[in-house]
Amino acid sequence: MSHDHVHVPTREEILAGTSRPIPRWLKTLSIILGVIGLIVFVAGAVMGVDRVWQALLVNWLYFTTISSAGVMFVAVQRITTARWSRSIIRFLEGYVAFLPAAFLLLILIFIGKNNIFPWTHEELHVHEKEIYLNPLFLIPRSLIAFGIIMSLSVWYIYTTVRLDVGHSPEAGAGWAKGLRERMRRGFRDERREIHSTHSRQGYLAVVLGFAFAFGWIVLSWDLSMSLDLHFQSTMYGWWVFMGGWVTALASFTILTLAWRRYLDRYDLITEKHFHDLGKLCFAFTAFWGYLTFGQYLVIWYGNLAEETHWARLRLIRPWLPLTLFTVALMFGPFFGLMSRSAKLFKPTLVLFATFTVFGLWFHRYLEVYPSLYYKSHDAPLGLWELGVTLGYLGLWGFCYISFMDAFPRMRVTLMTSPHRDEVQIPVNPETMEPLPAHE
């Protein structure tokens, strides 16, 4: 989908027209929410309340899968050499800012492992699980897997931002001034940089793709599936990270609408973008539904006790109402976003994207809590869970706002450079001559 026939403003116009500072109160609100979460967590931890630690895990799985999947979607834009998303994709690139914070939080989760994970104190009756769930094997494995995903994600977004910082006038948050100066060092002529960045991202995006899929499968087993020592499902890892993927797209849709209104750039963020985003939300809701039903169906007709107890637990009281509510929220967009008009009519687009954003939180809650509270007569959901969730929301918002204030808000180089579409034909980086066809 090329927008070349549309008049594109100059680079200076785009930079000036999209640099409106984010309101101070939003950052202040994020800090307040973060502090509330911290107070609730510390109070719970001091009082010896296990639920604050378990809420820490629920929200880690929620915010981190969304942030990581958001960056992976950016990398997929490079793998498919997509051009439709150039003016909006930076709004999703900001998700990367949460990942270093998530790494520190993962260390904190392992510090409190005795308050969360049954494998720290319960006897394992299967020898292979004794080896696999041994903390000396599990903790380094999880930290390395997430460390690789985080490092590649940060590196990838660094390369995309560098292309825009390179030739842009100095602007943005003061804390990132040194970082922007470092990005500009060694920056050659634009045509060379576009080509060298494109080819470097080609490798990086594919490596990140493998790290994302394998890494999140391992992390979902270690941090979510292992909460039930007798349950295993080969589709579990996909189910966990594709939940993050569809929610990354849904939250991206809401943020893009908010950015369009705030920056007042209806010329650069068009109805076509929302039609495309609506189609993506619809398609991946269908895929998530397929994974959910595929996993459930095999468990149901296999009828093996070590598998069925996990699904049955979530289909009896006190969990059944929450399970049905979650399924309705997560699968609602499949019916809600079926028509073209529902994707283009903003209230329906926002409504169903919001369904997904809330639905996944309950999904993560139902992954963690029933496995730990299988004897409980009511679902523990109250102050501890809400407080920790608000804290995460504040931290995520603070990271995102900081990123969006520090760098150009659109991919101005790939929107305005006369060489922007040459990358479809690889060139020799030294001579800049097109390489022979390699098909």
C-alpha positions in Angstrom: 0.0 0.0 0.0 1.9 3.0 -1.2 1.0 6.5 -0.2 3.3 8.1 -2.7 0.6 9.8 -4.7 -0.5 11.7 -1.5 1.3 15.0 -0.8 3.7 14.3 2.0 4.8 17.3 4.1 8.6 18.0 4.3 10.7 16.4 7.1 10.8 19.7 9.0 7.0 20.1 8.8 6.5 16.5 10.1 9.0 16.9 12.9 7.6 20.3 14.0 4.0 19.1 13.6 4.4 16.0 15.7 6.6 17.3 18.6 3.9 18.7 20.8 5.0 17.9 24.3 3.1 15.3 26.3 1.1 17.0 29.1 3.0 17.1 32.4 0.1 15.7 34.4 0.2 12.4 32.5 3.8 11.8 33.7 2.9 13.0 37.2 -0.1 10.6 37.2 2.1 7.7 36.1 4.5 8.5 39.0 1.6 8.6 41.5 0.3 5.3 40.3 3.7 3.8 40.5 4.2 5.0 44.0 0.7 3.7 45.1 1.7 0.3 43.6 5.0 0.4 45.4 3.4 1.2 48.8 0.8 -1.6 48.4 3.5 -4.1 47.4 5.9 -3.2 50.2 3.1 -3.2 52.8 1.9 -6.6 51.6 5.4 -8.0 51.5 6.2 -6.8 55.1 2.9 -8.2 56.3 3.8 -11.5 54.6 0.9 -11.5 52.2 1.6 -14.0 49.4 -1.0 -12.3 47.1 1.2 -9.2 46.4 3.9 -11.5 45.1 1.4 -13.4 43.0 -0.1 -10.1 41.7 3.4 -9.1 40.8 3.7 -12.2 38.5 0.2 -11.7 37.0 1.1 -8.2 36.0 4.6 -9.1 34.8 3.1 -11.6 32.4 0.5 -9.1 31.3 2.6 -6.0 30.7 5.8 -7.8 29.5 4.1 -10.1 26.9 2.3 -7.0 25.5 5.5 -4.9 25.4 7.6 -7.7 23.9 5.0 -8.6 21.3 4.7 -4.9 20.3 8.5 -4.8 19.5 8.2 -8.1 17.6 5.4 -6.7 15.5 7.7 -3.7 14.6 10.3 -6.3 13.5 7.7 -8.1 11.4 7.1 -4.8 9.6 10.8 -5.1 8.5 10.5 -8.8 7.6 7.6 -8.0 5.3 9.1 -4.7 4.2 5.8 -3.0 5.0 5.3 0.6 4.0 1.7 1.2 5.2 2.7 1.7 8.9 5.6 4.2 8.5 3.7 7.1 10.0 2.3 5.2 13.0 4.7 2.5 14.0 6.8 4.7 16.3 3.8 4.7 18.7 4.4 1.0 19.1 8.2 1.2 19.2 7.8 3.0 22.5 6.7 -0.3 24.1 10.4 -1.3 24.2 11.0 1.2 27.1 9.3 -1.1 29.6 11.4 -4.2 28.9 14.6 -3.2 30.9 12.2 -2.4 33.9 10.6 -5.8 33.3 14.0 -7.5 33.5 14.6 -6.0 37.0 11.0 -7.0 38.1 11.7 -10.6 36.9 14.7 -10.7 39.3 12.4 -9.4 42.1 9.9 -12.1 41.3 12.6 -14.8 41.7 13.7 -13.2 45.0 10.1 -13.8 46.2 9.8 -17.2 44.5 8.8 -19.0 47.8 5.7 -16.8 48.0 4.6 -17.7 44.4 5.8 -21.0 43.0 4.8 -24.4 44.3 8.0 -26.0 42.9 10.0 -24.2 45.6 8.4 -26.3 48.4 6.2 -29.1 47.0 7.4 -32.6 46.2 7.7 -33.4 42.6 6.7 -37.0 41.7 8.2 -37.0 38.2 12.0 -37.3 37.9 12.1 -35.2 34.7 10.2 -32.4 36.4 12.6 -32.5 39.3 15.4 -31.7 36.9 13.4 -29.1 34.8 11.9 -27.3 37.8 15.1 -27.2 39.8 15.5 -23.5 40.8 19.3 -23.7 39.9 18.3 -24.6 36.3 15.0 -22.7 36.0 16.0 -19.2 37.3 19.2 -18.8 35.1 17.3 -20.2 32.1 14.4 -17.7 32.5 16.7 -14.7 33.1 18.9 -15.6 30.1 15.8 -16.2 27.8 14.3 -12.9 28.7 17.6 -11.1 28.7 18.2 -12.2 25.1 14.7 -11.0 24.1 15.2 -7.7 25.9 18.6 -7.0 24.4 17.6 -7.8 20.8 14.4 -5.7 21.2 16.3 -2.7 22.5 19.0 -3.1 19.8 16.3 -3.3 17.1 14.4 -0.2 18.2 17.8 1.6 18.6 18.5 1.1 14.9 15.1 2.3 13.8 15.2 5.5 16.0 18.8 6.2 15.0 17.8 6.6 11.3 15.4 9.4 12.4 17.7 11.1 14.9 20.7 11.1 12.5 19.7 14.0 10.4 17.0 15.6 12.6 17.6 18.9 14.4 18.3 18.4 18.2 15.0 18.1 20.0 13.4 16.0 22.7 13.8 15.2 26.4 17.0 16.4 28.1 17.7 13.0 29.7 18.2 11.4 26.2 20.5 14.1 24.8 23.6 12.1 25.3 21.9 9.1 23.7 20.9 11.1 20.7 24.4 12.5 20.3 25.8 8.9 20.3 23.3 7.9 17.7 24.5 10.7 15.4 28.1 9.7 15.7 29.4 8.0 12.5 26.2 8.8 10.7 27.0 8.9 7.0 25.0 10.1 4.0 21.3 9.3 4.3 21.1 6.9 1.3 23.9 4.7 2.7 22.4 4.8 6.2 18.9 3.8 4.9 20.4 0.8 3.1 22.8 -0.3 5.8 20.1 0.0 8.5 17.6 -1.9 6.3 20.1 -4.8 5.8 21.1 -4.9 9.5 17.5 -4.9 10.6 16.8 -7.8 8.1 19.1 -10.0 10.2 18.1 -8.6 13.6 14.4 -9.0 12.9 14.7 -12.7 12.0 16.9 -13.4 15.0 14.5 -11.5 17.3 11.6 -13.6 15.8 13.3 -16.9 16.8 14.3 -15.5 20.3 10.7 -14.2 20.8 9.0 -17.5 20.0 11.4 -19.9 21.8 12.1 -17.5 24.7 8.4 -16.9 25.4 7.6 -20.6 25.2 10.3 -21.2 27.9 9.1 -18.3 30.0 5.5 -19.3 29.8 6.3 -22.8 31.0 8.6 -21.6 33.8 6.5 -18.7 35.1 2.9 -19.7 34.3 2.5 -23.4 33.5 4.8 -24.5 36.3 2.3 -23.1 38.9 0.4 -26.4 38.4 2.9 -29.1 38.9 0.9 -31.8 37.2 -0.3 -30.0 34.1 1.4 -29.7 30.8 0.2 -28.6 27.3 2.4 -28.2 24.2 0.2 -25.3 23.0 0.6 -23.3 26.2 3.5 -21.2 25.2 1.9 -20.1 21.9 -1.3 -19.4 23.8 0.5 -17.1 26.3 2.5 -15.0 23.8 -0.2 -14.7 21.2 -2.4 -13.3 24.0 0.2 -10.6 24.4 0.4 -10.2 20.6 -3.3 -9.5 20.0 -3.4 -7.2 23.1 -0.3 -5.3 21.8 -2.2 -4.6 18.6 -5.4 -3.6 20.4 -3.5 -1.2 22.7 -1.6 0.1 19.7 -4.9 0.9 18.0 -6.2 2.9 21.0 -2.9 4.8 21.3 -2.8 5.6 17.6 -6.2 7.1 17.9 -5.2 9.1 20.9 -2.0 10.3 19.2 -3.9 11.4 16.1 -6.2 13.5 18.1 -3.5 14.9 20.3 -1.1 15.8 17.5 -4.0 16.8 15.2 -2.3 15.0 12.2 -5.3 13.7 10.4 -3.3 14.0 7.2 -0.5 11.6 8.3 -2.7 9.1 10.3 -5.5 8.2 8.0 -8.7 6.1 8.0 -6.7 3.5 6.0 -4.5 3.0 9.0 -7.5 2.3 11.3 -9.0 -0.1 8.7 -5.7 -2.0 8.7 -5.4 -2.0 12.5 -9.0 -3.2 12.8 -8.2 -6.1 10.4 -5.1 -7.0 12.4 -7.1 -7.0 15.7 -9.8 -9.1 14.1 -7.4 -11.6 12.5 -5.3 -12.2 15.6 -8.4 -12.5 17.8 -9.4 -15.3 15.5 -6.0 -16.9 15.8 -6.0 -16.5 19.6 -9.5 -18.2 19.7 -8.2 -21.0 17.5 -5.3 -21.7 19.9 -7.6 -21.5 22.9 -10.1 -23.9 21.4 -7.4 -26.1 19.9 -5.8 -26.6 23.4 -9.2 -27.1 25.1 -10.4 -29.6 22.5 -7.3 -31.9 22.8 -7.6 -31.9 26.6 -11.3 -32.6 26.4 -11.2 -35.6 24.1 -7.8 -36.9 25.5 -9.6 -37.1 28.9 -6.3 -37.5 30.8 -6.6 -36.6 34.5 -3.2 -34.7 34.5 -4.6 -32.4 31.8 -8.3 -32.2 32.4 -8.0 -31.0 36.1 -6.5 -27.7 34.9 -9.4 -26.9 32.5 -12.1 -28.2 34.9 -10.8 -26.1 37.8 -11.4 -23.0 35.7 -14.9 -24.2 34.8 -16.3 -24.6 38.3 -17.0 -22.2 41.1 -15.5 -19.8 42.1 -13.7 -19.4 38.8 -16.4 -20.1 36.2 -17.9 -16.6 36.1 -14.5 -15.0 35.5 -13.6 -17.6 32.9 -16.8 -16.9 30.9 -16.3 -13.2 31.3 -12.7 -13.5 30.0 -13.7 -15.6 27.0 -16.4 -13.0 26.2 -13.9 -10.1 26.4 -11.1 -11.8 24.4 -13.3 -13.3 21.7 -15.9 -10.5 21.5 -13.8 -8.6 18.9 -14.1 -11.5 16.5 -17.8 -10.8 16.1 -17.5 -7.1 16.8 -14.9 -6.2 14.2 -16.2 -8.5 11.4 -17.6 -5.7 9.2 -15.6 -2.9 7.5 -17.8 -0.3 9.1 -17.1 -1.5 12.6 -13.4 -1.1 12.0 -13.8 2.4 10.7 -16.4 3.6 13.2 -14.2 4.8 16.0 -16.5 4.0 19.0 -16.8 0.3 18.0 -13.0 0.1 17.2 -12.2 1.5 20.6 -14.8 -0.6 22.4 -13.5 -3.9 21.0 -9.9 -3.0 21.4 -10.6 -2.1 25.0 -12.3 -5.6 25.4 -9.0 -7.2 24.5 -6.9 -5.0 26.7 -9.0 -5.8 29.8 -9.7 -9.4 28.7 -6.0 -10.3 28.7 -5.5 -9.1 32.3 -8.2 -11.5 33.5 -6.6 -14.2 31.3 -3.3 -13.7 33.1 -5.1 -13.7 36.4 -6.8 -17.1 35.5 -3.5 -18.6 34.5 -2.0 -17.9 37.9 -4.5 -17.7 40.7 -6.7 -20.9 40.3 -3.6 -23.1 40.2 -2.6 -21.6 43.6 -6.0 -21.2 45.2 -7.7 -24.5 44.0 -9.2 -25.0 47.5 -10.6 -21.5 47.8 -14.3 -20.9 48.0 -14.0 -17.4 46.4 -11.6 -15.8 43.9 -9.1 -13.7 45.8 -9.3 -10.4 43.9 -9.1 -7.1 45.8 -6.8 -4.4 47.2 -3.5 -6.3 46.7 -4.2 -7.2 43.1 -5.6 -3.7 42.2 -2.7 -1.9 44.0 0.0 -3.8 42.2 -1.8 -3.5 38.9 -2.0 0.3 39.3 1.8 0.3 40.1 2.6 -1.5 36.9 0.3 0.7 34.9 2.2 3.8 36.3 5.6 2.3 35.6 4.6 1.3 32.1 3.1 4.7 31.4 6.3 6.4 32.7 8.6 4.3 30.5 6.4 4.9 27.4 6.0 8.7 27.9 9.8 9.0 28.5 10.5 7.3 25.2 8.0 9.2 23.2 9.3 12.5 24.6 12.9 11.6 23.8 12.8 10.7 20.1 11.0 11.8 16.9 7.4 10.5 17.0 7.3 9.3 13.4 9.7 7.6 11.0 10.4 10.8 9.2 13.4 9.5 7.2 11.4 6.7 5.6 8.4 9.0 5.1 10.3 11.8 3.3 13.6 10.6 1.9 13.8 10.3 -1.9 15.6 7.0 -1.3 13.0 5.5 1.0 11.7 2.8 -1.4 15.1 1.9 -2.9 15.5 -0.6 0.0 13.3 -3.0 -1.9 16.4 -3.6 -4.1 19.5 -4.5 -2.1 22.7 -2.5 -2.9 26.4 -2.9 -2.3 27.0 -0.7 0.8 30.4 0.4 -0.5 29.6 1.4 -4.1 25.8 1.8 -3.6 25.3 -0.1 -6.9 22.3 -2.4 -7.0 23.2 -6.0 -6.4 22.3 -8.7 -9.0 18.9 -10.3 -8.5 19.3 -13.1 -5.9 16.0 -14.9 -6.2 
